[in-house]
């Protein structure tokens, strides 16, 4: 379904990547770049690996086996940490298939409790990867040992360290089960190594002497220490310290490392009110809060798997959508009869919300470069019973604008961006970003803004939005656009969003720390008549 997709692509298809579900996947971290070990060949030279294929191993912890394999796929194979994953499935295939191809054996199928543990471990280990690696390297007392560690062995150690340091799970169980996984999936010597390293960690934790860097020295040294302590890339720490100060940067990183909450939007287009959705959640005993900002939204901290398994998403009764994204639609202000163009539409969260507010009158033209994801958007629109007001157009926006076949009174460009506002939900995203990416993205955003502006009728409105908190992707892109296009001017958004989300320049901005939502930005730009 569109609301639970996370995507990876290169810059050539970047127009399909925006908002919380669509951040770009660019270059990997330095360790990832150096590591060339195939994911599905963990036991080189082992005569027994082939014979174990298709054997069922009931001794290995299934959630740890699945977590280790999924973490390898995330780091080496381009998968993603999907916090909304259903029934242990990854990328459409049964997770146990990946386990069997990687480890050479199957475990029992995941139960609901296992699935929750997989979600927790994969998300937490991904977030805390830099911090965990620092601890592992420190305990190994040999950086070369850490740098040349087998990918699977490293993931098993990361899982064990996360369980001990962050989940505070029973130490004996963590050691026993991770050692067993290493012995069965790799070799006895690997299990012995895991045993020794985890026991050293337990001694350090129990004596409150975990090795931690001190935040001291010049700005670079402090940024390096904070990057380890809060597990973020150094360049992000330095960038946020520059723009919002060290104290606020620390708060932001702490938010990114916290367990995310999710918002559900009642599908008004299918006649489902928020009261109806609340009734469903009450019957499922899922704790929830009403949105303080949007009438169709509720927020849940736990119980997402219950919602998924109950079929609320599959039946189209509601969608997973952050309130920050919902308020971007408020800035668009869709009204019955409007002709609206969504320039980078797929997977369609905002498109569907816009269409649901048209009451069957008007049209949304959904443009995207990814044909397959447009097909998913159309299928979801039909499920939500709003397909009558949505037309899909498969095209690169920049090429389409030159031909100029469509015009709109309201044109939304929800642009490809760094996704720096959604790092709490995208646990692995921080490691798929580099500072150099920002320049590429800014150039792409400028190109798309120029193209989108062509589609705006005289007197119409161009809405530029991102899921970023970076001023260079937000305010600076708008300022640059207005210099190139004096026929446009700022239309303040104070009529569309609560005052607390209004910037001094009249833009919409949500701050993760301040508003407890994803970070997002939107500007309304009116074209002269």
LOFI-497252 format. One record per residue (C-alpha): x negated, y, z; residue number from 1. Coordinates in steps of 0.05 Angstrom, whole numbers, plus 5000, padded with zeros to 4 digits. Layout:
((X; Y; Z); NUM)
...
***
This chain:
((5000; 5000; 5000); 1)
((4978; 5070; 4986); 2)
((4979; 5091; 5059); 3)
((4929; 5040; 5081); 4)
((4879; 5044; 5025); 5)
((4808; 5067; 5034); 6)
((4766; 5075; 4972); 7)
((4696; 5075; 4944); 8)
((4673; 5105; 4878); 9)
((4619; 5146; 4846); 10)
((4620; 5220; 4830); 11)
((4643; 5207; 4759); 12)
((4710; 5184; 4787); 13)
((4708; 5233; 4845); 14)
((4776; 5264; 4830); 15)
((4808; 5203; 4861); 16)
((4773; 5214; 4928); 17)
((4801; 5263; 4978); 18)
((4834; 5269; 5045); 19)
((4830; 5217; 5101); 20)
((4839; 5157; 5056); 21)
((4795; 5180; 4999); 22)
((4725; 5203; 5018); 23)
((4670; 5193; 4968); 24)
((4621; 5137; 4976); 25)
((4552; 5162; 4958); 26)
((4482; 5141; 4976); 27)
((4467; 5094; 5034); 28)
((4422; 5106; 5093); 29)
((4348; 5097; 5089); 30)
((4351; 5029; 5123); 31)
((4406; 5007; 5076); 32)
((4367; 5030; 5015); 33)
((4306; 4990; 5036); 34)
((4346; 4927; 5052); 35)
((4356; 4883; 4990); 36)
((4374; 4818; 5024); 37)
((4435; 4786; 4990); 38)
((4495; 4785; 5035); 39)
((4516; 4715; 5018); 40)
((4449; 4680; 5026); 41)
((4435; 4682; 5100); 42)
((4398; 4616; 5107); 43)
((4344; 4615; 5055); 44)
((4306; 4550; 5054); 45)
((4357; 4514; 5096); 46)
((4373; 4444; 5071); 47)
((4436; 4441; 5113); 48)
((4470; 4505; 5090); 49)
((4502; 4472; 5029); 50)
((4526; 4412; 5069); 51)
((4560; 4458; 5119); 52)
((4602; 4491; 5065); 53)
((4676; 4484; 5079); 54)
((4664; 4455; 5148); 55)
((4706; 4481; 5205); 56)
((4667; 4504; 5265); 57)
((4710; 4512; 5327); 58)
((4653; 4530; 5373); 59)
((4635; 4597; 5341); 60)
((4676; 4657; 5364); 61)
((4720; 4674; 5303); 62)
((4725; 4748; 5317); 63)
((4649; 4754; 5324); 64)
((4637; 4715; 5260); 65)
((4687; 4757; 5222); 66)
((4659; 4822; 5252); 67)
((4587; 4804; 5234); 68)
((4605; 4788; 5162); 69)
((4649; 4850; 5154); 70)
((4594; 4894; 5183); 71)
((4545; 4865; 5132); 72)
((4594; 4879; 5076); 73)
((4603; 4950; 5101); 74)
((4529; 4964; 5104); 75)
((4503; 4925; 5045); 76)
((4563; 4910; 5001); 77)
((4602; 4974; 4996); 78)
((4662; 4951; 5038); 79)
((4694; 4998; 5089); 80)
((4715; 4996; 5162); 81)
((4790; 4992; 5152); 82)
((4823; 5007; 5219); 83)
((4891; 4989; 5189); 84)
((4871; 4921; 5163); 85)
((4928; 4871; 5163); 86)
((4919; 4798; 5185); 87)
((4844; 4801; 5180); 88)
((4845; 4812; 5105); 89)
((4791; 4852; 5072); 90)
((4796; 4881; 5002); 91)
((4854; 4835; 4986); 92)
((4819; 4769; 5001); 93)
((4825; 4727; 5064); 94)
((4769; 4747; 5112); 95)
((4753; 4674; 5125); 96)
((4733; 4667; 5053); 97)
((4678; 4718; 5063); 98)
((4657; 4683; 5127); 99)
((4652; 4616; 5091); 100)
((4612; 4644; 5032); 101)
((4565; 4682; 5079); 102)
((4555; 4635; 5137); 103)
((4569; 4568; 5104); 104)
((4626; 4548; 5149); 105)
((4695; 4569; 5171); 106)
((4721; 4585; 5239); 107)
((4793; 4579; 5261); 108)
((4840; 4632; 5233); 109)
((4845; 4698; 5269); 110)
((4901; 4706; 5320); 111)
((4930; 4774; 5338); 112)
((4882; 4782; 5396); 113)
((4823; 4764; 5351); 114)
((4846; 4815; 5300); 115)
((4848; 4870; 5352); 116)
((4778; 4852; 5374); 117)
((4753; 4853; 5302); 118)
((4782; 4922; 5293); 119)
((4751; 4947; 5357); 120)
((4683; 4915; 5346); 121)
((4676; 4934; 5273); 122)
((4699; 5005; 5285); 123)
((4658; 5015; 5349); 124)
((4595; 4982; 5323); 125)
((4599; 5024; 5259); 126)
((4607; 5088; 5299); 127)
((4552; 5073; 5348); 128)
((4503; 5043; 5299); 129)
((4447; 5094; 5307); 130)
((4451; 5090; 5383); 131)
((4453; 5014; 5383); 132)
((4394; 5010; 5335); 133)
((4354; 5056; 5381); 134)
((4367; 5010; 5439); 135)
((4350; 4947; 5399); 136)
((4286; 4978; 5372); 137)
((4266; 5001; 5442); 138)
((4276; 4933; 5473); 139)
((4239; 4898; 5416); 140)
((4179; 4944; 5431); 141)
((4160; 4937; 5358); 142)
((4191; 4981; 5305); 143)
((4166; 4934; 5250); 144)
((4206; 4876; 5281); 145)
((4269; 4918; 5279); 146)
((4257; 4945; 5208); 147)
((4246; 4876; 5179); 148)
((4302; 4841; 5217); 149)
((4349; 4798; 5175); 150)
((4415; 4834; 5162); 151)
((4458; 4781; 5195); 152)
((4413; 4777; 5256); 153)
((4416; 4852; 5263); 154)
((4492; 4853; 5259); 155)
((4497; 4799; 5313); 156)
((4452; 4840; 5359); 157)
((4491; 4904; 5345); 158)
((4555; 4868; 5364); 159)
((4525; 4841; 5428); 160)
((4496; 4909; 5447); 161)
((4563; 4943; 5433); 162)
((4601; 4892; 5474); 163)
((4554; 4900; 5533); 164)
((4541; 4975; 5532); 165)
((4608; 5003; 5507); 166)
((4661; 4949; 5519); 167)
((4631; 4924; 5585); 168)
((4652; 4853; 5568); 169)
((4631; 4795; 5612); 170)
((4556; 4789; 5601); 171)
((4552; 4714; 5603); 172)
((4605; 4707; 5548); 173)
((4572; 4759; 5504); 174)
((4504; 4725; 5509); 175)
((4531; 4654; 5501); 176)
((4576; 4668; 5441); 177)
((4528; 4713; 5402); 178)
((4471; 4664; 5414); 179)
((4515; 4607; 5388); 180)
((4533; 4647; 5326); 181)
((4460; 4663; 5311); 182)
((4439; 4590; 5320); 183)
((4495; 4562; 5276); 184)
((4494; 4616; 5223); 185)
((4418; 4624; 5220); 186)
((4373; 4577; 5260); 187)
((4356; 4558; 5332); 188)
((4299; 4608; 5335); 189)
((4346; 4666; 5317); 190)
((4391; 4645; 5375); 191)
((4332; 4645; 5423); 192)
((4313; 4715; 5400); 193)
((4385; 4740; 5410); 194)
((4385; 4708; 5479); 195)
((4321; 4742; 5501); 196)
((4339; 4811; 5474); 197)
((4410; 4811; 5503); 198)
((4385; 4789; 5571); 199)
((4334; 4846; 5571); 200)
((4391; 4894; 5555); 201)
((4433; 4867; 5612); 202)
((4376; 4878; 5662); 203)
((4367; 4949; 5638); 204)
((4441; 4964; 5640); 205)
((4450; 4935; 5710); 206)
((4391; 4975; 5736); 207)
((4416; 5038; 5701); 208)
((4350; 5044; 5662); 209)
((4373; 5041; 5590); 210)
((4322; 5077; 5546); 211)
((4351; 5143; 5523); 212)
((4319; 5202; 5488); 213)
((4315; 5269; 5524); 214)
((4348; 5330; 5492); 215)
((4288; 5377; 5495); 216)
((4238; 5412; 5450); 217)
((4253; 5453; 5388); 218)
((4318; 5451; 5349); 219)
((4295; 5392; 5306); 220)
((4275; 5351; 5366); 221)
((4340; 5366; 5402); 222)
((4380; 5348; 5340); 223)
((4343; 5281; 5334); 224)
((4358; 5264; 5406); 225)
((4431; 5284; 5401); 226)
((4437; 5244; 5336); 227)
((4416; 5182; 5375); 228)
((4457; 5196; 5438); 229)
((4521; 5210; 5398); 230)
((4504; 5165; 5338); 231)
((4509; 5214; 5279); 232)
((4462; 5231; 5222); 233)
((4411; 5285; 5242); 234)
((4433; 5330; 5185); 235)
((4504; 5331; 5211); 236)
((4481; 5349; 5281); 237)
((4439; 5406; 5255); 238)
((4494; 5431; 5209); 239)
((4547; 5432; 5263); 240)
((4499; 5464; 5313); 241)
((4487; 5518; 5262); 242)
((4561; 5532; 5250); 243)
((4594; 5519; 5318); 244)
((4538; 5515; 5369); 245)
((4509; 5455; 5405); 246)
((4563; 5450; 5458); 247)
((4620; 5447; 5408); 248)
((4579; 5400; 5363); 249)
((4574; 5352; 5422); 250)
((4649; 5355; 5433); 251)
((4661; 5342; 5360); 252)
((4615; 5281; 5360); 253)
((4649; 5254; 5422); 254)
((4716; 5261; 5387); 255)
((4689; 5224; 5326); 256)
((4667; 5167; 5371); 257)
((4734; 5161; 5407); 258)
((4788; 5111; 5389); 259)
((4832; 5145; 5337); 260)
((4906; 5155; 5343); 261)
((4950; 5148; 5281); 262)
((5012; 5186; 5259); 263)
((5073; 5156; 5225); 264)
((5117; 5196; 5179); 265)
((5190; 5175; 5174); 266)
((5209; 5166; 5101); 267)
((5262; 5219; 5092); 268)
((5268; 5201; 5017); 269)
((5295; 5133; 5037); 270)
((5342; 5164; 5088); 271)
((5300; 5147; 5149); 272)
((5299; 5201; 5201); 273)
((5249; 5209; 5257); 274)
((5303; 5186; 5306); 275)
((5311; 5122; 5265); 276)
((5235; 5111; 5267); 277)
((5234; 5123; 5342); 278)
((5289; 5071; 5351); 279)
((5247; 5021; 5312); 280)
((5185; 5036; 5354); 281)
((5225; 5029; 5418); 282)
((5251; 4961; 5396); 283)
((5180; 4940; 5382); 284)
((5157; 4969; 5449); 285)
((5104; 5011; 5414); 286)
((5085; 5072; 5456); 287)
((5091; 5137; 5417); 288)
((5096; 5213; 5422); 289)
((5136; 5261; 5379); 290)
((5094; 5307; 5337); 291)
((5092; 5377; 5365); 292)
((5084; 5406; 5295); 293)
((5125; 5367; 5244); 294)
((5196; 5341; 5249); 295)
((5184; 5276; 5210); 296)
((5123; 5252; 5249); 297)
((5107; 5211; 5310); 298)
((5039; 5194; 5338); 299)
((5017; 5126; 5365); 300)
((4952; 5109; 5401); 301)
((4962; 5034; 5404); 302)
((5008; 4984; 5370); 303)
((4990; 4996; 5297); 304)
((4983; 4922; 5284); 305)
((5053; 4911; 5313); 306)
((5080; 4964; 5265); 307)
((5045; 4932; 5206); 308)
((5067; 4861; 5224); 309)
((5139; 4884; 5235); 310)
((5140; 4907; 5162); 311)
((5156; 4980; 5174); 312)
((5104; 5001; 5123); 313)
((5118; 4945; 5074); 314)
((5192; 4961; 5074); 315)
((5177; 5035; 5061); 316)
((5210; 5059; 5125); 317)
((5150; 5101; 5143); 318)
((5079; 5118; 5121); 319)
((5014; 5126; 5158); 320)
((4995; 5199; 5150); 321)
((4958; 5246; 5197); 322)
((4995; 5308; 5218); 323)
((4938; 5350; 5191); 324)
((4954; 5324; 5122); 325)
((5028; 5335; 5134); 326)
((5015; 5408; 5148); 327)
((4979; 5415; 5081); 328)
((5046; 5395; 5050); 329)
((5078; 5448; 5094); 330)
((5031; 5498; 5062); 331)
((5053; 5474; 4993); 332)
((5125; 5487; 5017); 333)
((5162; 5440; 4968); 334)
((5234; 5461; 4955); 335)
((5289; 5426; 4915); 336)
((5282; 5445; 4842); 337)
((5207; 5460; 4846); 338)
((5159; 5437; 4791); 339)
((5097; 5416; 4829); 340)
((5031; 5389; 4803); 341)
((4987; 5346; 4848); 342)
((4920; 5349; 4813); 343)
((4882; 5293; 4849); 344)
((4941; 5252; 4872); 345)
((4922; 5180; 4886); 346)
((4931; 5143; 4930); 347)
((4990; 5190; 4939); 348)
((5003; 5205; 5013); 349)
((5016; 5279; 5001); 350)
((5050; 5265; 4934); 351)
((5101; 5220; 4968); 352)
((5113; 5270; 5024); 353)
((5123; 5327; 4974); 354)
((5171; 5285; 4933); 355)
((5211; 5265; 4994); 356)
((5226; 5339; 5008); 357)
((5255; 5354; 4939); 358)
((5322; 5320; 4954); 359)
((5321; 5288; 4885); 360)
((5317; 5356; 4850); 361)
((5253; 5379; 4816); 362)
((5190; 5342; 4793); 363)
((5121; 5324; 4819); 364)
((5069; 5311; 4766); 365)
((5016; 5266; 4797); 366)
((4949; 5270; 4761); 367)
((4891; 5223; 4776); 368)
((4832; 5193; 4741); 369)
((4843; 5123; 4770); 370)
((4896; 5086; 4731); 371)
((4902; 5028; 4780); 372)
((4914; 5073; 4839); 373)
((4966; 5113; 4801); 374)
((5002; 5047; 4789); 375)
((5001; 5035; 4865); 376)
((5028; 5105; 4875); 377)
((5086; 5091; 4827); 378)
((5101; 5025; 4862); 379)
((5102; 5059; 4930); 380)
((5145; 5116; 4904); 381)
((5196; 5064; 4880); 382)
((5193; 5030; 4948); 383)
((5206; 5097; 4981); 384)
((5263; 5111; 4932); 385)
((5232; 5176; 4907); 386)
((5205; 5151; 4840); 387)
((5258; 5192; 4803); 388)
((5220; 5257; 4817); 389)
((5149; 5233; 4806); 390)
((5114; 5230; 4739); 391)
((5043; 5201; 4737); 392)
((4990; 5226; 4689); 393)
((4926; 5186; 4680); 394)
((4871; 5237; 4665); 395)
((4809; 5273; 4688); 396)
((4837; 5339; 4712); 397)
((4781; 5378; 4677); 398)
((4798; 5347; 4610); 399)
((4873; 5353; 4621); 400)
((4867; 5427; 4637); 401)
((4834; 5440; 4570); 402)
((4894; 5410; 4533); 403)
((4940; 5445; 4582); 404)
((5003; 5402; 4571); 405)
((5035; 5417; 4638); 406)
((5047; 5479; 4681); 407)
((5072; 5485; 4751); 408)
((5097; 5538; 4799); 409)
((5060; 5503; 4855); 410)
((4995; 5467; 4841); 411)
((4961; 5427; 4895); 412)
((4887; 5411; 4890); 413)
((4871; 5365; 4948); 414)
((4798; 5362; 4928); 415)
((4745; 5308; 4935); 416)
((4704; 5328; 4997); 417)
((4655; 5303; 5048); 418)
((4710; 5278; 5095); 419)
((4674; 5310; 5154); 420)
((4742; 5322; 5186); 421)
((4763; 5249; 5188); 422)
((4702; 5214; 5219); 423)
((4742; 5188; 5278); 424)
((4785; 5146; 5231); 425)
((4731; 5129; 5181); 426)
((4681; 5096; 5227); 427)
((4630; 5081; 5173); 428)
((4636; 5145; 5133); 429)
((4582; 5184; 5170); 430)
((4529; 5136; 5145); 431)
((4551; 5143; 5073); 432)
((4536; 5218; 5071); 433)
((4473; 5256; 5056); 434)
((4459; 5330; 5059); 435)
((4446; 5330; 4984); 436)
((4517; 5305; 4973); 437)
((4544; 5371; 4996); 438)
((4516; 5409; 4937); 439)
((4544; 5358; 4888); 440)
((4612; 5362; 4921); 441)
((4613; 5438; 4921); 442)
((4598; 5439; 4847); 443)
((4653; 5389; 4834); 444)
((4702; 5428; 4877); 445)
((4688; 5491; 4837); 446)
((4699; 5455; 4772); 447)
((4765; 5426; 4796); 448)
((4789; 5492; 4823); 449)
((4776; 5525; 4756); 450)
((4813; 5470; 4720); 451)
((4872; 5470; 4768); 452)
((4880; 5545; 4762); 453)
((4896; 5537; 4688); 454)
((4958; 5497; 4706); 455)
((4988; 5552; 4750); 456)
((5044; 5593; 4719); 457)
((5042; 5669; 4726); 458)
((5068; 5685; 4795); 459)
((5055; 5613; 4817); 460)
((5013; 5587; 4874); 461)
((4950; 5545; 4875); 462)
((4939; 5507; 4941); 463)
((4868; 5485; 4953); 464)
((4858; 5435; 5009); 465)
((4805; 5388; 5038); 466)
((4797; 5340; 5096); 467)
((4732; 5375; 5114); 468)
((4714; 5422; 5170); 469)
((4654; 5450; 5133); 470)
((4660; 5524; 5115); 471)
((4619; 5513; 5052); 472)
((4672; 5466; 5025); 473)
((4729; 5509; 5050); 474)
((4726; 5584; 5059); 475)
((4664; 5592; 5016); 476)
((4695; 5554; 4958); 477)
((4757; 5599; 4961); 478)
((4714; 5662; 4963); 479)
((4673; 5638; 4904); 480)
((4736; 5621; 4865); 481)
((4767; 5689; 4877); 482)
((4704; 5723; 4850); 483)
((4711; 5682; 4786); 484)
((4787; 5691; 4782); 485)
((4809; 5761; 4803); 486)
((4879; 5744; 4778); 487)
((4888; 5704; 4842); 488)
((4896; 5731; 4912); 489)
((4905; 5701; 4981); 490)
((4976; 5686; 5005); 491)
((4972; 5680; 5081); 492)
((5000; 5614; 5107); 493)
((5030; 5642; 5171); 494)
((5100; 5627; 5146); 495)
((5085; 5553; 5138); 496)
((5042; 5529; 5198); 497)
((5041; 5545; 5273); 498)
((4999; 5605; 5293); 499)
((4947; 5561; 5327); 500)
((4927; 5533; 5258); 501)
((4919; 5601; 5224); 502)
((4850; 5629; 5210); 503)
((4833; 5702; 5209); 504)
((4831; 5700; 5133); 505)
((4902; 5672; 5129); 506)
((4883; 5600; 5116); 507)
((4906; 5536; 5149); 508)
((4853; 5498; 5189); 509)
((4860; 5441; 5238); 510)
((4804; 5428; 5288); 511)
((4795; 5357; 5314); 512)
((4772; 5378; 5384); 513)
((4822; 5435; 5392); 514)
((4884; 5404; 5360); 515)
((4869; 5329; 5370); 516)
((4882; 5318; 5296); 517)
((4840; 5304; 5236); 518)
((4802; 5364; 5210); 519)
((4834; 5395; 5148); 520)
((4837; 5460; 5109); 521)
((4885; 5493; 5061); 522)
((4891; 5560; 5025); 523)
((4948; 5589; 4984); 524)
((4925; 5629; 4924); 525)
((4978; 5668; 4885); 526)
((4969; 5682; 4811); 527)
((4989; 5751; 4787); 528)
((5054; 5754; 4748); 529)
***
